[in-house]
């Protein structure tokens, strides 16, 4: 079927070329542009069947409103207006129940120009004779003129209405509804039959939103109607987040369609064209000539341009979408068109031209209205639909309904006349045109009409549209397929109905086209508007930490709750798992193992010292203080286990108190050892007090005194701001770390400061006694162990404050173990070495051998 249509298209192109060749018949130009159909009552019809365009408006020197560079443009689709008019009149004349004994006729005038030419045609119609001789105030055959049908442009209707209102002549406009024509003060007798397009911007924007197009162009006529619809489009688009890539306002002439007009047309794949056929004919022609096949055109008109013949298979408007009001299809009209031919309607001057152009007929040499050598089966229904469509379009439907409105008005007026003057009906209808106005207004406004076929346009509300898809590939197919509808009165979300699988897009698109200024920001990103650009032009930036976006094109990311965390893609929030320095963790297991091993090693050292308690090396360094220090170090190692495992309130308090008390006792013991050595060897003149201290073991009181001071500090700490369980939801990704908060940072640093103060004191005492003559002098080891202890805790502070979470806890455990190990290793390591590996040095004989050589160094007491 498609192949046949394409072949026919090529054949008709050849015919079209031959029709405009140099040997075209002169009859083609001699045939008048106006004709009429006889009737008792006539309707005036002012339609644009063909138009003369002026490229540069080169004015003729003598003929007004005539240009030397006129170009004729035939709109064969508009011929359907005449056929709709004839079809309605034939139905009415054949209906015995409507206007009996009265026939309707019409006078047709082609609308070519504006201004005085239209006024002249209108005035001629008002004073026309039955035999078409224009003699004012004289008429051989009495004909009543009832109303004028005008369109399709509002300009045509306005100019004709200016003259008709002087005669109080009713006028019906079948073109698109225009607010300007609804001004009753300026046009009191003009009535518009077309529905209002109040919902058209909403309908088109709903379609754009459905396909997620956010970057579209807009082409409008440069007049009051274009400015009004532009405001409506902007309002709807702003409400739905759609931006205009460009707005083109077109003028009446073609001179504006230069290269500059098309400069930024490539910025978008979707362009809206709104206006009337007459005002947009030039731009439609240019689009066809330029083969703009990358654009989806959304229109409110069915374009009628038939340009010069070409052999291109591609068409600029293939895949375009058209919004039109939903009219009931008239199948009787389609049958009527199949019967139309020049022989049936000899008064129709356009049928001979169509048959001459497309069916190779020839004009008779004697009469230009007679055709010869025609095909017997020639009919309008074989034309390609881009040239002539047999289905009744919107304008034709309005013309059909308007004729019925006039007929019903005349019928009601006739009935009223018969009631008032029952004996004068043999004179036919005698009336003035202004008398029809009251009845005509009633039938236009009222919906109470018995004949359901007459005024059915009132069944079509202003809010309902059909959506048509143009199938014109290969060029010449010319199908308009309904692919959806829109109803503004439907519930929200159900206004637009589409069959996407039926849509044919422009040839370069294999799927639904995309039309955006910037690519969509996927989940995990948010939009950042570019300065000086439309809101649809933006860049995508990742969401901030712990923020997500699980939709596309979000303006703001959503922050996850405190107990949740954002995944790596930042598209979802997940529940955080609880974490702490557990025994099951490798780090916790390692630290616990080290603590237990070191405490066991300390117990082992205690056992060694207990076994060799009577040896010189054990007795020489105050055996009781050594036992006390070893036991305290055991607790120092074990107190680190409080930091491992799930924190509780009790463990948080025990962490700090046991750590502070155990280390205080250990440092106090070291201080007592150092002071004992100093008192024994460094005092040159020991007095009674020194002797009392040495005899009564006074240095040993340092341990409880220092411990009590630390307990006082800890008591104040626990009473004012004790440690508590805290949560760290930020340090470790995807985890909530449970740890102990120190409570009072001042108290914690006071404890550490007190320990460091004691370490410095012990270091000072040990440093003073480092060179004293003693075989087993441990002063050097005490001073070195204090130096290491001090370095460990001084280093701990900046590291502690720069880490968080489990690492901070592990750092504190490590510092406890490292400082305790330093005391154990440097104080008791050398002694264990001598006891276990060099027992020969741990004997009184070895001591006696060294004693004579060192006697001279002892002070005299």
Order of alpha helices (4+ residues) and beta strands (2+ residues): alpha-alpha-beta-beta-beta-beta-alpha-beta-alpha-beta-alpha-beta-beta-alpha-beta-alpha-beta-beta-alpha-beta-beta-alpha-alpha-beta-beta-alpha-alpha-beta-beta-beta-beta-beta-beta-beta-beta-beta-beta-alpha-alpha-alpha-alpha-alpha-alpha-beta-beta-alpha-alpha-alpha-alpha-alpha
